[in-house]
Amino acid sequence: MHKLLRITGATLFFALVVFAGVVVFNHEQASRLYGTMTLFQKENILHNFSHMDEIFLSKPIKRDGPVFNFGQAPHDLPENFIYRGETVSTDEFLQRRATTALLVIKDDDINYEKYYQGTTGQDLRISWSMAKSFTVTLFGIAVEKGLIDINAPVEKYLPEMKGSGYEGVPVRDVLQMSSGVLWNEDYADFYSDINRMGRILAIGGSLDDFTTTLTRETKSGQKFHYVSMDTHIISMIARRVTGKSLIAQVEEHIWSKIGMEADAYWITDSNDAEFALGGLNVRTRDFARFGRLYLNQGNWNGEQIVPKSWITAATSAASAHNTPGPDKFGYGYQWWLAPDARPGEFFAVGVYGQFIYINQPENIIIVKNATDLDFMNSLNSKHETITFFRAITDKLHNTVQRDRRS
């Protein structure tokens, strides 16, 4: 009888442990799903955009080496700028666009730095699609090493893509968002592909496997169609040919090389694959340090970290259909070109108002972070923000010219 009681007790204890584990596991999934569904609610978005690790699985990125410090040369912002024939107040623009950080750097000096809505320079801010520009940097390093031929079809490196929308698509077309894959990136549509992908991050699953379910819409290389999972394909190839995670690669090539001031983290799926297309969480000044790497053609204080040829290719129109026009944005390899892009002018952008703007001739980097729920409104936040950045650039240019004459 005592033996039976011991067995029954042990069985009950084991069952309780299993039950508790299931409850905890489901609670974590439910918590992530709830966090995903409420991520952009007005009362939550400000906190969430600096605390994404409280909602999603993530892994740290460790910095190493001496910190690179920018100098200080304070300048005022332009009081206003002209957009669509109207005078826009800078203060009104920054408030309306729900700005959380604005950092302006010229000639390695910080001209302007301010944090808004109660945030600080220590916040690790979600990159959203600016992460694409980091991912393509790692990819370009692998290309330079001879590990990737961008003219080869995707399935050369990812055989599991046979039968998917990516079969037969040259890697080059994936780099320039011209894969021809069917994709719905409507953030307001619960059933859109981008939101289905978000639920994988929330409740578990493989982003790698998700890419194999996508189908073809048109022939590749014919037109620009923003397919965020194209970036995940790029990341899969980079992981496959190097045998290293993106985090290991970004630590090796960026966080240990360019004087980053803080550790960062990258959101992952439940299989530890990085959310390559939008999951980096970084300090604003460290976004600027990454921008400085591109400003200087991949060279960091004498060390060529990213091949200059790759920087040029990534920040130039990759095809005729990706060439900018009077009211049309252009696209390179995971970097954007402004309408009527000035020489050496390009930018990374993420939804809800994240920007890294580079102007090489003027030696300028501008980083802007935001929680802009109206980023897709009729004023078109990308057009308006680039106009604002150009107003800053022109004002600094004129100030420098005036100082030189005096």
GIGI-V731219 format. One record per backbone hydrogen bond with DSSP energy under -0.5 kcal/mol. NH is the residue of the N-H (numbers start at 1). CO is the residue of the C=O. Records with the same first field share a line. If there is no record, write none. Layout:
BEGIN
NH = CO / CO
END
This chain:
BEGIN
5 = 1
6 = 2
7 = 3
8 = 4
9 = 5
10 = 6
11 = 7
12 = 8
13 = 9
14 = 10
15 = 11
16 = 12
17 = 13
18 = 14
19 = 15
20 = 16
21 = 17
22 = 18
23 = 19
24 = 20
25 = 21
26 = 22
27 = 23
28 = 24
29 = 25
30 = 26
31 = 27
32 = 28
33 = 29
34 = 30
35 = 31
36 = 32
37 = 33
38 = 34
39 = 36
41 = 38
44 = 41
45 = 41
48 = 44
49 = 45
50 = 47
51 = 48
54 = 51
55 = 52
56 = 52
59 = 266
61 = 264
64 = 255
68 = 259
69 = 67
70 = 68
71 = 108
73 = 110
75 = 111
81 = 88
83 = 81 / 86
86 = 83
88 = 81 / 86
90 = 79
93 = 89
94 = 90
95 = 91
96 = 92
97 = 93
98 = 95
99 = 94
100 = 369
101 = 369
102 = 114
103 = 367
104 = 112
105 = 365
106 = 109
107 = 363
109 = 106
110 = 71
111 = 104 / 109
112 = 104
114 = 102
116 = 100
119 = 116
123 = 120
124 = 50
125 = 123 / 282
126 = 49
127 = 280
128 = 278
130 = 127
131 = 128
132 = 129
133 = 130
134 = 130
135 = 131
136 = 132
137 = 133
138 = 134
139 = 135
140 = 136
141 = 137
142 = 138
143 = 139
144 = 140
145 = 141
146 = 143
147 = 142
148 = 142
150 = 148
152 = 149
154 = 169
156 = 153
157 = 154
158 = 154
161 = 158
162 = 159
164 = 161
165 = 214
167 = 164
169 = 166
170 = 168
171 = 152
172 = 150
173 = 170
174 = 170
175 = 171
176 = 172
177 = 174
178 = 173
182 = 215
185 = 183
187 = 185
189 = 186
190 = 188
192 = 189
193 = 184
194 = 184
196 = 192
197 = 193
198 = 194
199 = 195
200 = 196
201 = 197
202 = 198
203 = 199
204 = 200
207 = 205
210 = 206
211 = 207
212 = 208 / 209
213 = 210
214 = 211
217 = 180
218 = 180
221 = 178
222 = 219
225 = 177
227 = 225
228 = 226
230 = 227
231 = 227 / 228
232 = 228
233 = 229
234 = 230
235 = 231
236 = 232
237 = 233
238 = 234
239 = 235
240 = 236
241 = 237
242 = 238
243 = 239
249 = 245
250 = 246
251 = 247
252 = 248
253 = 249
254 = 250
255 = 250
256 = 251
257 = 254
258 = 254
264 = 61
265 = 281
266 = 59
267 = 279
268 = 57
269 = 273
270 = 205
272 = 269
275 = 267
276 = 274
278 = 275
279 = 275
281 = 265
282 = 125
287 = 283
288 = 284
289 = 285
290 = 286
291 = 287
292 = 288
293 = 289
294 = 290
295 = 291
296 = 292
297 = 294
298 = 293
299 = 296
300 = 303
301 = 299
303 = 300
304 = 302
305 = 298 / 303
306 = 298
310 = 307
311 = 307
312 = 308
313 = 309
314 = 310
315 = 311
316 = 313
318 = 331
322 = 319
323 = 320
325 = 328
328 = 325
330 = 337
331 = 322
332 = 335
333 = 314
334 = 175 / 332
336 = 347
337 = 330
340 = 325
341 = 338
345 = 342
346 = 344 / 358
347 = 336
348 = 356
350 = 354
353 = 350
354 = 350
355 = 368
356 = 348
357 = 366
358 = 346
359 = 364
360 = 344
361 = 343
363 = 359 / 360
364 = 359
365 = 105
366 = 357
367 = 103
368 = 355
369 = 101
371 = 98
372 = 352
373 = 371
375 = 372
377 = 374
380 = 377
381 = 375
384 = 380
385 = 381
386 = 382
387 = 383
388 = 384
389 = 385
390 = 386
391 = 387
392 = 388
393 = 389
394 = 390
395 = 391
396 = 392
397 = 393
398 = 394
399 = 395
400 = 396
401 = 397
402 = 398
403 = 399
404 = 400
405 = 401
406 = 402
END
